[in-house]
Amino acid sequence: MTTSKEWSQLRSDLLEKIWQSVTSWDGTTEEALKITEKNQENLSQWQKVTKQVANEEHLPYTETEKEKQVDILSCQQNILAAITSERSLVMSQMKQINQKNKVRDNYVSVQREPLFIDKGL
């Protein structure tokens, strides 16, 4: 059986991993996606630990843990904002490409439709 101290240490270690990951973000979308994928596993472990601790006894968060949680939330919001911004930029570019294709199709028929001649038989 795991003791309260061990649960607390496990929780702190997971929090530290998540914090290091989000604070290492270099501002690029590619890195944001990597961090988000990497943290998904850490967050699922965090949820398991939190559920397990809740079933046994309540372990209060330390001030350091609370500060890290605030930092993580702030960094995570910045990461999600960057991903959302990039997504809207890509969607806008896709709409422009589709619009260009529509204009092209209006000038040049890319579909050949069958042509039937009625000879009045």
ZADO-586992 format. One record per residue: residue number from 1; residue in three letters; chain; x, z, y of N, C-alpha, C, CB in turn. Coordinates in pm, whole numbers. Each point is the difference from the previous one (the first is absolute). Glycine has a CB too. Example, Ala and Ser with C-alpha at 12.3 -4.5 7.8 and 13.67 -1.06 7.14 Angstrom:
<recs>
<1,ALA,A,<1319,780,-569>,<-89,0,119>,<90,0,120>,<-189,125,-117>>
<2,SER,A,<154,-197,222>,<82,6,119>,<-77,73,109>,<118,-215,-63>>
</recs>
This chain:
<recs>
<1,MET,A,<84,0,-118>,<-84,0,118>,<89,0,125>,<-185,122,-126>>
<2,THR,A,<146,-198,222>,<78,-15,122>,<-36,111,98>,<13,-249,-35>>
<3,THR,A,<89,306,96>,<-24,109,95>,<-34,-55,138>,<157,147,-131>>
<4,SER,A,<-204,-57,215>,<-35,-38,137>,<121,-55,75>,<-180,175,0>>
<5,LYS,A,<293,-112,-24>,<122,-44,68>,<38,-141,-44>,<77,239,16>>
<6,GLU,A,<-91,-269,-143>,<32,-134,-51>,<-95,-104,57>,<90,102,-211>>
<7,TRP,A,<-220,-68,220>,<-97,-92,59>,<33,-26,146>,<-176,83,-160>>
<8,SER,A,<211,23,228>,<34,-12,141>,<124,-88,18>,<-100,227,44>>
<9,GLN,A,<199,-209,-129>,<122,-81,7>,<-30,-147,-31>,<136,202,-66>>
<10,LEU,A,<-218,-226,-34>,<-38,-137,-36>,<-74,-66,116>,<-14,66,-244>>
<11,ARG,A,<-77,7,304>,<-75,-51,114>,<93,-31,117>,<-201,132,-75>>
<12,SER,A,<294,-43,102>,<96,-20,109>,<90,-121,-26>,<-4,246,46>>
<13,ASP,A,<47,-261,-170>,<85,-114,-35>,<-74,-133,18>,<123,146,-163>>
<14,LEU,A,<-247,-151,120>,<-79,-122,18>,<-22,-30,147>,<-113,42,-220>>
<15,LEU,A,<84,60,295>,<-20,-15,144>,<128,-52,66>,<-171,186,-2>>
<16,GLU,A,<283,-135,-41>,<130,-43,54>,<27,-147,-32>,<86,235,-25>>
<17,LYS,A,<-117,-278,-98>,<17,-141,-38>,<-86,-91,87>,<49,71,-236>>
<18,ILE,A,<-173,-34,254>,<-92,-80,81>,<49,-5,145>,<-194,62,-151>>
<19,TRP,A,<235,53,202>,<47,8,139>,<124,-87,21>,<-93,233,16>>
<20,GLN,A,<190,-224,-107>,<121,-81,11>,<-33,-149,-5>,<132,184,-105>>
<21,SER,A,<-226,-218,21>,<-38,-140,-16>,<-62,-56,128>,<-36,41,-244>>
<22,VAL,A,<-62,30,301>,<-68,-53,119>,<88,7,125>,<-217,70,-100>>
<23,THR,A,<306,27,108>,<86,8,118>,<116,-99,-7>,<-61,241,23>>
<24,SER,A,<84,-301,-138>,<107,-100,-14>,<-49,-141,36>,<103,141,-178>>
<25,TRP,A,<-229,-154,218>,<-58,-131,31>,<74,-64,116>,<-224,77,-83>>
<26,ASP,A,<262,-204,67>,<76,-71,103>,<-88,-83,94>,<190,-6,-159>>
<27,GLY,A,<-320,12,142>,<-91,-69,90>,<-47,-136,-49>,<112,119,181>>
<28,THR,A,<-56,-168,-293>,<-41,-130,-51>,<-118,13,-95>,<236,-82,24>>
<29,THR,A,<-313,-24,-31>,<-116,-1,-88>,<40,5,-147>,<-126,-128,173>>
<30,GLU,A,<233,57,-206>,<47,-2,-139>,<35,141,-47>,<86,-234,31>>
<31,GLU,A,<-13,306,54>,<38,137,-34>,<-123,90,-6>,<224,-36,108>>
<32,ALA,A,<-321,12,-21>,<-123,79,0>,<-73,-15,-132>,<-19,-27,249>>
<33,LEU,A,<14,-96,-301>,<-66,-22,-129>,<75,70,-113>,<-86,-220,83>>
<34,LYS,A,<218,215,-79>,<80,68,-104>,<-22,151,4>,<172,-182,14>>
<35,ILE,A,<-172,237,107>,<-19,144,16>,<-139,41,-50>,<157,2,197>>
<36,THR,A,<-258,-81,-162>,<-136,30,-42>,<-12,-2,-152>,<-87,-97,214>>
<37,GLU,A,<147,-4,-278>,<-4,-7,-146>,<75,117,-64>,<-16,-250,16>>
<38,LYS,A,<132,281,40>,<81,110,-52>,<-72,134,14>,<208,-129,58>>
<39,ASN,A,<-271,148,56>,<-69,127,25>,<-128,15,-79>,<99,-1,225>>
<40,GLN,A,<-155,-107,-274>,<-123,9,-77>,<21,89,-123>,<-68,-229,80>>
<41,GLU,A,<180,212,-146>,<31,82,-117>,<20,146,40>,<105,-199,-112>>
<42,ASN,A,<-30,220,220>,<22,138,47>,<-130,67,42>,<228,-66,76>>
<43,LEU,A,<-316,-9,-12>,<-128,57,43>,<-90,34,-119>,<17,-130,212>>
<44,SER,A,<-13,48,-316>,<-81,32,-118>,<53,126,-68>,<-54,-246,-32>>
<45,GLN,A,<186,263,30>,<57,124,-54>,<-37,119,87>,<191,-131,-99>>
<46,TRP,A,<-190,109,229>,<-38,105,96>,<-143,47,-27>,<156,-99,173>>
<47,GLN,A,<-246,3,-196>,<-139,34,-27>,<-13,80,-130>,<-73,-207,122>>
<48,LYS,A,<149,168,-224>,<-5,73,-127>,<47,144,20>,<40,-214,-126>>
<49,VAL,A,<69,231,198>,<54,134,25>,<-101,83,79>,<236,-90,-4>>
<50,THR,A,<-294,29,106>,<-97,71,83>,<-121,44,-82>,<76,-133,200>>
<51,LYS,A,<-125,45,-287>,<-114,37,-85>,<38,112,-96>,<-87,-234,16>>
<52,GLN,A,<206,226,-74>,<44,101,-94>,<15,136,69>,<118,-177,-134>>
<53,VAL,A,<-59,176,251>,<18,126,74>,<-134,56,42>,<224,-79,82>>
<54,ALA,A,<-316,-7,-43>,<-133,46,41>,<-72,69,-116>,<-12,-186,169>>
<55,ASN,A,<36,138,-289>,<-64,61,-117>,<59,138,-32>,<-45,-230,-89>>
<56,GLU,A,<172,248,115>,<64,126,-36>,<-10,103,112>,<154,-127,-148>>
<57,GLU,A,<-97,95,262>,<-3,92,112>,<39,-76,126>,<55,198,-149>>
<58,HIS,A,<-88,-142,261>,<28,-66,127>,<141,33,47>,<-244,9,60>>
<59,LEU,A,<323,-115,-38>,<134,18,56>,<-1,-52,143>,<110,-21,-230>>
<60,PRO,A,<-92,106,327>,<-5,-47,140>,<120,-90,32>,<-123,210,65>>
<61,TYR,A,<98,-306,23>,<106,-87,46>,<91,76,95>,<-148,-202,-28>>
<62,THR,A,<277,174,20>,<93,60,94>,<-5,-79,131>,<150,81,-188>>
<63,GLU,A,<-91,-27,293>,<1,-68,130>,<75,-133,-10>,<-10,223,118>>
<64,THR,A,<118,-224,-195>,<78,-122,-18>,<-85,-107,-68>,<211,134,-15>>
<65,GLU,A,<-286,-94,-87>,<-87,-95,-70>,<-109,-53,93>,<45,119,-216>>
<66,LYS,A,<-100,-33,298>,<-103,-43,94>,<56,-101,100>,<-116,222,-26>>
<67,GLU,A,<237,-196,76>,<63,-92,95>,<29,-135,-66>,<102,196,121>>
<68,LYS,A,<-55,-192,-245>,<27,-125,-71>,<-127,-78,-24>,<197,107,-110>>
<69,GLN,A,<-306,-37,80>,<-127,-68,-21>,<-44,-72,127>,<-63,171,-172>>
<70,VAL,A,<81,-107,287>,<-36,-61,128>,<88,-123,25>,<-73,225,91>>
<71,ASP,A,<205,-211,-117>,<92,-113,17>,<-36,-116,-94>,<180,160,69>>
<72,ILE,A,<-211,-126,-193>,<-36,-103,-98>,<-126,-73,45>,<104,136,-184>>
<73,LEU,A,<-202,-62,229>,<-125,-62,45>,<25,-94,117>,<-126,201,-77>>
<74,SER,A,<206,-158,171>,<31,-83,116>,<74,-127,-40>,<10,206,142>>
<75,CYS,A,<93,-192,-225>,<76,-117,-46>,<-87,-93,-83>,<210,138,1>>
<76,GLN,A,<-292,-81,-86>,<-88,-81,-86>,<-99,-79,85>,<24,169,-185>>
<77,GLN,A,<-74,-109,291>,<-92,-72,90>,<71,-115,69>,<-129,211,36>>
<78,ASN,A,<256,-191,4>,<78,-108,60>,<25,-113,-100>,<108,167,153>>
<79,ILE,A,<-79,-130,-276>,<22,-101,-105>,<-127,-80,-23>,<173,148,-108>>
<80,LEU,A,<-286,-80,96>,<-127,-70,-22>,<-37,-87,119>,<-75,187,-147>>
<81,ALA,A,<106,-142,268>,<-27,-82,119>,<84,-127,-2>,<-55,208,130>>
<82,ALA,A,<180,-197,-173>,<86,-118,-9>,<-51,-98,-105>,<195,139,72>>
<83,ILE,A,<-239,-86,-185>,<-53,-86,-106>,<-129,-68,47>,<102,150,-177>>
<84,THR,A,<-188,-76,243>,<-125,-55,51>,<27,-108,105>,<-115,219,-44>>
<85,SER,A,<211,-194,131>,<36,-98,103>,<53,-128,-63>,<52,187,158>>
<86,GLU,A,<34,-172,-256>,<56,-116,-70>,<-111,-76,-74>,<221,119,-25>>
<87,ARG,A,<-312,-47,-34>,<-111,-64,-71>,<-86,-83,95>,<-1,190,-166>>
<88,SER,A,<-29,-134,283>,<-83,-75,95>,<75,-121,53>,<-119,212,63>>
<89,LEU,A,<251,-201,-46>,<80,-115,43>,<-3,-111,-105>,<148,155,131>>
<90,VAL,A,<-132,-118,-256>,<-4,-99,-109>,<-139,-64,-9>,<176,130,-125>>
<91,MET,A,<-280,-49,141>,<-136,-55,-4>,<-22,-99,114>,<-83,213,-107>>
<92,SER,A,<134,-180,224>,<-11,-90,115>,<74,-131,-27>,<-18,198,153>>
<93,GLN,A,<135,-188,-211>,<76,-121,-33>,<-73,-84,-104>,<212,121,54>>
<94,MET,A,<-273,-55,-151>,<-76,-73,-102>,<-118,-73,62>,<69,170,-172>>
<95,LYS,A,<-137,-106,267>,<-111,-65,68>,<48,-121,78>,<-119,219,16>>
<96,GLN,A,<236,-209,48>,<55,-113,73>,<32,-115,-93>,<94,157,169>>
<97,ILE,A,<-38,-127,-284>,<31,-105,-97>,<-128,-65,-48>,<208,123,-72>>
<98,ASN,A,<-308,-42,42>,<-128,-56,-45>,<-62,-88,108>,<-35,199,-147>>
<99,GLN,A,<46,-156,272>,<-55,-78,111>,<73,-133,11>,<-62,211,122>>
<100,LYS,A,<194,-210,-136>,<78,-124,5>,<-41,-94,-113>,<193,125,105>>
<101,ASN,A,<-216,-68,-221>,<-44,-83,-113>,<-137,-62,26>,<133,146,-155>>
<102,LYS,A,<-221,-71,217>,<-134,-53,32>,<11,-115,99>,<-101,225,-42>>
<103,VAL,A,<185,-209,144>,<19,-106,99>,<57,-123,-68>,<36,169,183>>
<104,ARG,A,<63,-151,-267>,<60,-113,-74>,<-104,-70,-85>,<221,119,-3>>
<105,ASP,A,<-302,-42,-67>,<-101,-58,-88>,<-105,-77,77>,<39,186,-159>>
<106,ASN,A,<-63,-149,284>,<-95,-76,81>,<54,-138,36>,<-88,215,91>>
<107,TYR,A,<218,-229,-79>,<61,-128,34>,<32,-84,-122>,<93,106,203>>
<108,VAL,A,<-51,-44,-308>,<39,-71,-122>,<-81,55,-115>,<235,-41,88>>
<109,SER,A,<-305,-47,-155>,<-78,44,-115>,<93,16,-119>,<-206,-116,87>>
<110,VAL,A,<214,237,-136>,<86,25,-115>,<-77,-10,-131>,<141,148,143>>
<111,GLN,A,<-271,-153,-133>,<-83,-14,-120>,<-52,-143,-6>,<-66,246,6>>
<112,ARG,A,<85,-308,-116>,<-52,-135,-19>,<-133,11,-74>,<233,-102,-4>>
<113,GLU,A,<-334,55,71>,<-132,4,-61>,<-26,-134,-66>,<-83,167,172>>
<114,PRO,A,<9,-167,-282>,<-29,-128,-67>,<-85,-88,92>,<11,112,-228>>
<115,LEU,A,<16,-240,220>,<-67,-97,85>,<-83,-92,-89>,<185,11,175>>
<116,PHE,A,<-318,-12,-154>,<-87,-88,-78>,<-60,-101,94>,<-52,181,-168>>
<117,ILE,A,<55,-305,122>,<-55,-110,80>,<-131,-44,-65>,<232,-78,75>>
<118,ASP,A,<-336,78,5>,<-131,-43,-46>,<-10,-151,22>,<-106,228,53>>
<119,LYS,A,<105,-304,-161>,<-5,-147,9>,<-141,-53,-3>,<219,-9,-110>>
<120,GLY,A,<-312,96,118>,<-141,-42,7>,<-48,-63,-129>,<27,-34,243>>
<121,LEU,A,<10,79,-354>,<-43,-56,-127>,<-138,34,-31>,<223,8,-78>>
</recs>
